[in-house]
C-alpha cells in the first residue's frame, strides 16, 4: 500500500481541468448532449481554481506502461483522488 502511495504525484491543473471537462461532456464513453464544450471547459477551470484555493491537492497514479488510456482527454487516466 505504501508503494502505491509513494508512486502518486500531484496532477497538473490543466490535466485536472481536462478530466473534469471530459466528465461533464461524457457519461462513460457515451456523449452527453446537454453539456456544451465551452461550458464544460469554463466549469472545469473554475473548479480547479477553487480546489487549489481551498487547499486540495489532487494526486495521480503513474501511467500504466504499455497501455493507452481509453476514452481519455489529453492522455490522462481520469482516475483522480482528492484529499483535503
N, C-alpha and C positions, 0 to 999 in steps of 0.2 A: 504494500500500500504506500509506504513512504517513497519508493522508487517512482511510483506513478505521480505522486505529489511533487517530487523533485523535478520531474520532467515537464511540469507546467511552466508556461511563460506568459507574461502579460500579452493580451491581444491588442493589436493596434486599433486606435479609434476608428480609422477608416474601415477596417475589416469588420468591426462590431456593427458599424452603420450599414454596411453592405449585407450583413447577415440578418439584421433586423428588417431592412427593406425587403429582402427576399421573403422573410416570413410574413410580411404584410401583403405581398403580392401572390404568394402560393400557399396552398394547403397540401403538404406533401409535395407531389410533383404536378398537381393539378392547379392551373391558373385560377385565381380568384378574381372575378370580373368587377368586383365592387371597390377595388383599390387601384388608383392610378399610379403610374411610375413616379410622377412628380411628388404626389402627396406622400407616398411611401418613403421617398428619399428625404423629404423635409422632416417627417416624423422621426425617422431613424436618426438623423443627425441631431435633432433636438434631444432625443432620449439619451444618446451617447454623451452629449454635453452635460445633461442633468445628472447622469450617473457619475461622471467624473467630478462634478462639483459636490456631489453628495458623499464622495469618498469611496465609491465602489471601484473594485479592481476586477476586471473580467479576465480569467485565466483560460489558456488554450492548451490542449494536448498537442504534442508534436505530430506532424503529418505521418500518416501510415505509409510506409515505404512500399513502393511497387503497386500502389492502388490509387486511382484517381477518385476524388470526391464526386459522387453522383449528384447531379442537380444543384451544384453549388455556384454561388456568385463569387467571382474573383478567386476561385480555388480554395475557399475556406470551407471548413467541415460543418459549420453551423451547429457545432456541439460546444456551447459555451456555458460556463457555470459562473455565477457571480456570488461574491461574499461581501458582507458589509465590512 
